[in-house]
């Protein structure tokens, strides 16, 4: 499993905007962690265009790639990602965003810790 902790509302909004931009290109998001950061990618249905965002480990408060050899990408349906990261404006009020990626089962767990102890 890979674990990432995004801190501050502005950084969470950056992730939300990148996911929204990827959704304009493709229907699936491929998430993969490397030693030099986390990459979110997509490709359109005809495979004629792709988009990619790379986040440095310094972008995260916690960056854990998991142990062992390099893991393959985790494929997540874009509609699921969009439902979680609805709008950058709502992401601004998030204090922390915890991402847990399991490439073996293609599962992404997203947990928001909001101001005033709210959790979504």
NORPESUL-V817572 format. One record per backbone hydrogen bond with DSSP energy under -0.5 kcal/mol. CO is the residue of the C=O (numbers start at 1). NH is the residue of the N-H. Records with the same first field share a line. If there is no record, write none. Layout:
# NORPESUL-V817572
CO: NH ; NH
This chain:
# NORPESUL-V817572
2: 101
3: 64
4: 6 ; 99
5: 7 ; 61 ; 62
6: 97
8: 12
9: 13
10: 14
11: 15
12: 16
13: 17
14: 18
15: 19
16: 20
17: 21
18: 22
19: 23
20: 24
21: 24
22: 25 ; 26
27: 78
29: 31 ; 76
30: 32 ; 41
31: 74
32: 39
34: 37
37: 34
38: 55
39: 32
40: 53
41: 30
42: 51
43: 27
44: 47
49: 44
51: 42
53: 40
54: 56
55: 38
56: 59
57: 60
62: 5
63: 65
64: 3
73: 75
74: 31 ; 76
76: 29
77: 80 ; 81
78: 82
79: 83
80: 84
81: 85
84: 86
87: 91
88: 92
90: 93
91: 94
93: 115
95: 8
96: 113
97: 6 ; 99
98: 111
99: 4
100: 109
101: 2 ; 103
102: 105 ; 106 ; 107
107: 102
108: 110
109: 100
111: 98
112: 114 ; 120
113: 95 ; 96
114: 117
115: 118
118: 114
